[in-house]
Amino acid sequence: MTWAYAGVRLFLFIEGTAFVIAADEDMVRHSVAKHFQDPNARHVNDYLDKVIQVPFQVPQVGVGDLRAYMYSLFVSAHSADHITAVQSFLLNKLQNTWKSESFSKDDILETTGEIPALRDALSVADRLAPILATAPSVGGNPRIVKRLLNAIGLRQALASSRKMSVDLSTLAKLALFERATDSIAAQKLYQMVMDEDGDAASKLLLPTSKEEASLDLPDEWKKHEAFIKEWREMEPHFSDPAVLRPAVFLSRDVMAPAAVKTGLSPAAAEALPALEQVSSVNSPAGKAAAEALSSAEAKKVMAALVDELRKQDWTKKLTGVHGALVLALEDPGAKADLAAFVSRLDLETMHQPTRFLLNHHQIV
């Protein structure tokens, strides 16, 4: 960024010219700190003050903004001819929120006409917006919201093709749980709904009653306790877990991530992404993830890592090779599997640092 800025200033430094830089300030701070070997906060601030003289923070997405965005997406899907008029209406309302002006699904349906599927979708937007604005791993990010809605729409289409009775709001609530927690917490939810006693499951799915000061959550849910409390309050409420079973079937057996489909245990499913992100064979996090695995789990995780390595160009820098090495150094069986895979590669064209690394640790 420094060189780019200096270059622009050098060639275009003329009177009356201004430069607009759009950047994530947190990423800039991180990059500056890393480049200058972690200077203190004052040095980072001095750098930013020198480069950017008129800072402007993009406001955090609010509930109203998010609801309007979701309304637009649903109108585009159900009544595309009216999207321009609807977006103009929503923009006007958002610009006048300081006057306490608001909007509702009935306002939208006055423009589009009564469309049952659209009314249902807008109702889902009303319920989702408040929690999506603050939910972990979502935080009102429009890209993530759109991706989540696309996933919900796909599941609804699959349910319809299989003659499964699943309403949009149920799919939305389940998909939000999966997004804001993790695979281990989601697997526990699936297990409760599909396998466990209905009464026990319903107590954990319904909002906490006034008589209960708190509820003892499963261990798999405890680190997500704040979100799950909000999630339980969100409509629809599931007094009968059987209502969730078609939606859970879609998530668990049809839309399941590869780690679940290949039979990875919860510990292995958690170790796999941790090892994929390792960038050094001396990574404490990678070593801890590898040490937590049994020999059988280590071989399964190595198979998943090798599958990802198989897709990459070995003449270039790889992603995941350090994690595979960490696991190989921890487990002899996993090491043998990695060596068997590497033995079939062309060492002459292999990325030289990768080849050196594999040779140093006796993989080749």
N, C-alpha and C positions, 0 to 999 in steps of 0.2 A: 504493500500500500504506500510505503514511504517513497519508493522509487517512482511509482506511477504518479503520485502527487507532484513530486519534484519535476518529473518530465513534462507534465501538463503545464505547470507554472513556467517552466523554461520556454516552451514554444508558444504559449498562448497568454503570456503575462502582459496584457494590454489593458488600458484604462476602460472601466465600465464592464469588465468581465467578472462573472462570479461562477463558482463551481459548486455543484450540488453533489454531495456524497451520501449515498444511502448505504448504511452498514449496520450490522448488529454490534452494538457497543460492547457487549460482553465478550464477543469473539475478538474484537479489536484489542480489548484489554488483555485477553488471554495471549494473543499473538505477540503483542508488544512485550509482555512479561517474559514469555518464552524466548523471544529473540534477544532480549537484553539480559538473559539469565536471571529472571525473576526479580526485577527492581521493586522497590516498595511502591505503595499506592500513590505517593506524591509524584514520583517520576512518571508513572502511567498517566496521571491527570495532566501533568505538564505537557506530555506528548500530545494528548488529545486537544488541549487548549491551544497548542501551536498550530495544529493542522485544521481544526474546526473552530471558527470564530463565532458562528451563530448556531448553536445546537438546538435541535427540535426533536422531542421525543414523540414517536407515534403512540397515540393513546392506546391503552389496553382495550381489547374488545369487550364490550359490555353485553349484558343479557339481551337488551333491545337490539343491538347490532347483530348479534348472533341469531336471534329469532328472525329478523328481517332477511338475513342471508339464507337461512334454511327455508323460509317462505319462498324466496326467489327460486331456489333449487327445486322445490316441490312443484311450483307453478310451471317451471320450465319442463318438468317431466309430465305433468297432467294437462296443462293448458297453454302450450307454447305460444299460441297466437296472442295471448294477453300479457306476455311477460314484460313487454315495454311499458305498458300502462301500469302494471303492478309495481315495477321497479321505480317508476317515477313517483307513484304514490308513497312507497316506502321511504324513498330518499327524502321527500318533503317532510314526512313525519319524523324521521331521524334528525333532520336539520332543525326541527322545532321542539325537540324534547325539552329544551329549557323552558318552554311554555307549558310543560306538563302534557303535551299532546302524546297520544298513544295510538295503537292500532291493534286489531284483532283479526281472527280468521274470518269473521263475518264481513269485515270490510273488504277482504280479498275476494270472498265469494260473491259480493255484490258486483264485482268487475268480471269475474270469470263465469258467473252463473253457478248454480248448485251442482257440484260434482262430488258424489259420496267419497270416492277414493282420495280426492284432494282434501276434503274436510277432515278425513281420518289422518292424513299425513300432516296437516297443519296443527291438529291437536297433539300429535306426537312432538312436533317442533316446540309447541308451548311447554310441554313437560320436560323435554330434553335441554332446552336452552339454559335454564338456570344452573343445572348441574354441569353441563359441558363447559360453561364459562369458567369454572373453577376446578373441574375434575383433574386429578393427577394424570400426566401424560397427554392431556388434551389442552387445557388452559385457554380455551376459546380459539385455538389456531384454526383458521378457516380451511386450510389444506387437510388437516386431520379430521375435521368435522365432515368435509365432503367425502373423504375416504370411508369414514364410518357409515355415512348414509348410503354410499355405494354398496358396502358390505351388507347392510340391512336389506337394501333393495334386491340384491342377488339372492339372499336367503328367502325372501318373500317369493321370488320367482321360482326357486327350487321347491319351496313348500307347495306352491300352487300346482306345479307340474306333477308332484307326487300325491296330489289330492289330500294334503295335510292341512288341518285346520289350525292355522297359526296367525294371530293378528299382528299388525305392524308394531304396535306399542310393546308387545311382549318380545318380539325380535330385537327391538331397539334397546330395551332395558337389559337384555342378556348381552348384546354386543357391547354395550357401554361397560358392563362389569368386566368383560374380557379385556377391553382396552385399558381400563384404569387400574387393573390389578396385575396379575401375572399368570402364567400357564399353570402354576401349582395351585393357586387359589381358584382358578377356573375349573381345574380338574376336580377339586373338592366339591364345588358347586354341582358339577355334572353328577358326581357320585351320589351326593345327597338326594338329588332329584330322581335319579334313575334307580338307585339301589337301596337307599336307607328308608327307615320308617317314616311315613308321611307326616305324622305329628311332629316328630323331631325336626324335620326339614322345614315345615311351615313356620315354626317358631323363629327360625333363623332368617326366613325370607320376609316375614311381615314386619312392619314398624314396631319398635319397642313400645310396649304398652305403658300406661302411666303407673301401673303397679310395679313395673320392673325398672329399677334404677339402672341396671345394666344387664347384659346378656353375655354368657360365656361363649365367645366365638371359637370356632375351630382354630388350631394353631396355624393352619395355612392362611387364615384370614387376618391374623392379629396385626400384622404390620400395615394392613390397609384399613384399620378399624374406622378411622375418621371418614373415609370415602364410603365404606360399606354402610355406615349409619345413615348417610344421606341417600344412598342407593335404595335402602329398605323403605325409606319414606316416600320415594318416588313412585307415582302411579305407573302401571297398574300394580296392585297388591296381590300377591300370590298366596291366598289362603289354602289352596289345594295344589301341592307340587305337581300333580298329574297334568295340570294345565301347561306346565313348562316342558313336559317331556318331548313333544314334537320339536320344539325349538332347540332343546338340548341335543336331540338326535342330530339335527342339522349341524350344530356346532361341533359336537364330539366326534361324529362318525363321517360327516360329509365335508365340513370345512376345517377339520382338525389340522393343526400345523404338522409339518413333516416329523418333528421330534416325537409327537404323540403317536402318529401313525406307525413309526418304526419301532414302537414298543419301549421307548426310553422311560426309565423311572423318573419320578419327580426330581431326584438328585441329579441324574444325568441330563434331564431336560434343562436344568438350571446351569449345569456346568458347561454345556455346549456353547451357548452364546458368550459366556465368560471367556472360554478358550479361543473362540473365533476373534475376539477383540484384543487378544494379547499381542503386544508388539516387541516383546523381549523374552528370551528363554529364562531370564532371571525374575520374571514378574511374580511378586508375592501372591497376587490375586489368582493368577493362573496356577501356581503351585498348590494353593489352597483348594482350588476347584478340582484339580487332578487327584489330590490326596483324599478327597471325600468320596471317591468312587471305588467300588469293588472292582475286581479284575474283570468280571463279566460286563459291568457297566462301562469300564474303560474301553473295552473292545468295541462296544456299540457306539460310544462317542467318537472313537477314532474312525469308525466306518463312516459316520456322518461328516467328520472333518475331511476325510479323503474324498468323499463325494463332492464336496465344495471345491477342494483343490483340483479335482479332475476337470472341472469346468473352466479353469483359469489358464492363462498363457504363461508357461513356465520360462519363457525367454524374458519375462518382465518381473517386476517386484510382485510378490504374492500377498494375499490376505489370508490369514489363518495358519500359515506354516509354523509360526512361533508357538502357537497354541498346541499344534500337533506334536511339536518337539517336546514341549513341557510334559505332555501326556506320555510320550514315548519314553522319556527319561524316568518317569514315575512307575510305568508298568511294562514289563518285558513283553507280554503278549501284544499290547498296543504297539510297542516298538517294532516287533516282527511284522505286524500288519502294515505299518508305514513303510518299512524297508522293502517289503514285497511290492508295494505300489511304486515306490521310487525306482526300483530296479528296472522297471519297464520304460522309464523315461530316457530321453536322449541327453546324456550328461554334457555333450559337447556344446549344445545350444542353450543349455540351462542358464538362467540368470546367475552371474558369477557369485555375488554375495550369498545367494540361496544355496548354490552348490557348495561353497566353502562352509556354510553353516551346517549343512547335512553331513558333509565329510568330517567336520570337527567333532560332531556327536555320533560318528560311526553309523550313520544311516545308509551311506553309500560307500 
